């Protein structure tokens, strides 16, 4: 499993599509595990198991967000959605 260090000395966590700003179907009152990436125009059947190098998290503090985004770009491709555990590209999903 690939992990991205958010801050030196802090816990190491994966950044998934579940809370990415490019996914308007984020977890919340609806409690959806599925999502849709507006950046890559792809359905995310399990948003918590996918990621990409364009991860955008507005829920993190500015400094932490910048560090996380830089690490994310180094660890994952920016041109497609990948599976967190293996890094393999997400199988082609139906586009909306």
WODALIN-V423842 format. One record per pair of residues at least 4 apart in sequence whose C-alpha atoms are under 7 Angstrom apart, sorted by sequence separation. I is the first residue (numbers start at 1). J is the second residue. If there is no record, write none. Layout:
# WODALIN-V423842
i:I j:J
i:I j:J
This chain:
# WODALIN-V423842
i:6 j:10
i:27 j:31
i:37 j:41
i:51 j:55
i:60 j:64
i:61 j:65
i:62 j:66
i:63 j:67
i:64 j:68
i:65 j:69
i:66 j:70
i:67 j:71
i:68 j:72
i:69 j:73
i:70 j:74
i:71 j:75
i:72 j:76
i:73 j:77
i:83 j:87
i:27 j:32
i:37 j:42
i:60 j:65
i:73 j:78
i:82 j:87
i:83 j:88
i:6 j:12
i:17 j:23
i:27 j:33
i:36 j:42
i:37 j:43
i:82 j:88
i:83 j:89
i:5 j:12
i:19 j:26
i:36 j:43
i:37 j:44
i:82 j:89
i:83 j:90
i:4 j:12
i:5 j:13
i:18 j:26
i:19 j:27
i:35 j:43
i:36 j:44
i:57 j:65
i:81 j:89
i:82 j:90
i:3 j:12
i:4 j:13
i:18 j:27
i:26 j:35
i:35 j:44
i:80 j:89
i:81 j:90
i:3 j:13
i:4 j:14
i:25 j:35
i:34 j:44
i:35 j:45
i:3 j:14
i:4 j:15
i:25 j:36
i:34 j:45
i:2 j:14
i:23 j:35
i:24 j:36
i:34 j:46
i:35 j:47
i:23 j:36
i:33 j:46
i:34 j:47
i:56 j:69
i:23 j:37
i:33 j:47
i:55 j:69
i:22 j:37
i:23 j:38
i:33 j:48
i:22 j:38
i:22 j:39
i:55 j:72
i:53 j:72
i:54 j:73
i:53 j:73
i:53 j:76
i:52 j:76
i:53 j:77
i:54 j:78
i:52 j:77
i:53 j:78
i:52 j:78
i:52 j:80
i:18 j:47
i:52 j:81
i:17 j:47
i:18 j:48
i:51 j:81
i:52 j:82
i:16 j:47
i:17 j:48
i:50 j:81
i:51 j:82
i:16 j:48
i:50 j:82
i:51 j:83
i:16 j:49
i:17 j:50
i:50 j:83
i:51 j:84
i:16 j:50
i:17 j:51
i:22 j:56
i:49 j:83
i:50 j:84
i:16 j:51
i:20 j:55
i:21 j:56
i:49 j:84
i:15 j:51
i:20 j:56
i:21 j:57
i:20 j:57
i:21 j:58
i:19 j:57
i:40 j:80
i:43 j:93
i:42 j:93
i:43 j:94
i:42 j:94
i:43 j:95
i:42 j:95
i:41 j:95
i:7 j:64
i:6 j:64
i:6 j:67
i:6 j:68
i:5 j:68
i:4 j:71
i:4 j:72
i:2 j:84
i:1 j:84
i:2 j:85
i:1 j:85
i:1 j:86
